[in-house]
Amino acid sequence: MINLLLGLAVLLVVLFARMTRLELLRRFSPGLTLLSAALVGVAVVDLVGASDTWRKWTLSVLLIVLGYLMGRIVLLVVFEWLLAQRAGIEVPRLARDILAVAVYAAIATVVIHKMAGVDLGGLLATSAVITVVIGLALQETLGTLLAGLALTWERRVETGTWLEFDSHVGRVEELGWRSTVLRTVLGERILVPNSSIARTSLRLLGDGSRPVAVPVMVGVSYGAAPHDVKVVLAEVAADVPGVLPRPRPEILTREFADSAIVYECRLWTSRPWSDSAVRDPFLTRAYVALQRAGMEIPFPQRTLHVAPRRRETDALPGVAAALERCPLFSGLPPEALELLAQHSHRLRFAPGEAVVRKDDASRALYVIASGQVTVEVDGVTVGSLETGNVFGEIAFLTGKPRTATVRSGSPLEVVEIDSESLRALLADHPELATQLAERMVRRQDGLDAAANAASTPRERRGLVASLRESLLRLVGSGRQSGSGSESGLY
């Protein structure tokens, strides 16, 4: 009778917990319900006077339920009070569940062995048929369980981590026995089997503690120079909300496609799972920014274009104007400048390209038509030259290797004057050889004075004679080299 009353009392406690919604009691409701049923079962066996076998089994069930409740209380105190609240250690739910199952199984084994005299371990070990049947039946379940154990052990996927699985991007809310719960950016909850996660490549997007790049592709027409497009897109990226200032956005030329030059814009953000929040403002602003700069975003198209044959005279006005701005050639007769321009070449360089390199053979001299260059010696910048300046002339005429590397510091256009150009000029105007040689030496004197290394008048006269003979030798007029100082410049 006492067991019956205790069972009814426990049942009333369970009903009270359900009605009052007390969280602690609700967590123990399943165990208390089993305890109530076990107490009632023992009371019924006593009332009907059942055999000792039935009494042993009902008492075994009661002790197992009591052991389950005691084990649950101990685990609750250890995991949620001692470790979580006191030590600040959050144990994954899957690990807690595994330990709990092991404790409950140990309690049940001991109770059944002591009360009923049954050795469950020996029974399972000696029954090969039962073992095979259970293994085949639980093959998929065991695979999922082991995958969950591996994920928990490696700690690569934890609660709060954002990842991309198949076409879904979500944050891990719970890592369970059978599946992982993802909360997507749209607020949906997705159950992903642990075995699928273990077999599939995942993109781990982190938890926001480290920056991740979001690549955005933009196609711009071939009529816009890549360095100009990069400047526009970099300015847009730097002003987009959610894009981090460090690391700085990267604008890279990705591909020369059929209809456009494709640029890969790497936008660094601490919220890569919300890449749409970065892509949308960047593409919206890039559209109008490129329009303001006169750069077209072409739609896919294919046009058959027969280009007219370019005439050499098309570039003459620009080349002649660049030579006129150069102190070395300014003041020459117009017909001499026009002749020199006809045989010269206009070259373009992107920022950072080397126009000439140290120790290269000196095959031409260069006039800066637009832009700016830096002069480097062994990787150290030693000077810079602006529009209108000339470089490489003395090394070109003396035949010595370049003594420095000249690199474009901005979008650059130069006029390349090689031996054919000077030969054509001096063949018609041989009297210009002395004038050009004196101008080259005057420019060298200016550079030497800036470096506190001025040459003597005798050295200067020797250099003028040497350069003059080098110029005349281009048209076959030189007979022998003059003596004097020879120094290479770039």
Secondary structure, 3 states (H helix, E strand, C coil): CHHHHHHHHHHHHHHHHHHHCCHHHHHCHHHHHHHHHHHHHHHHHHHHCCCHHHHHHHHHHHHHHHHHHHHHHHHHHHHHHHHHHHHCCCCCHHHHHHHHHHHHHHHHHHHHHHHHCCCHHHHHHHCHHHHHHHHHHCHHHHHHHHHHHHHHHHCCCCCCCEEEECCEEEEEEEECCCEEEEEECCCCEEEEEHHHHHHCCCEEEECCCCCEEEEEEEEECCCCCHHHHHHHHHHHHHCCCCCCCCCCCEEEEEEECCCCEEEEEEEEECCHHHCHHHHHHHHHHHHHHHHHCCCCCCCCCCCCCCCCCCCHHHHHHHHHHHHHHCCCCCCCCHHHHHHHHHCCEEEEECCCCEEECCCCCCCEEEEEEECCEEEEECCEEEEEECCCCEECHHHHHHCCCCCCEEEECCCEEEEEEEHHHHHHHHHHCCCHHHHHHHHHHHHHHHHHHHCCCCCCHHHHHHHHHHHHHHHHHCCCCCCCCCCCCCCCCC
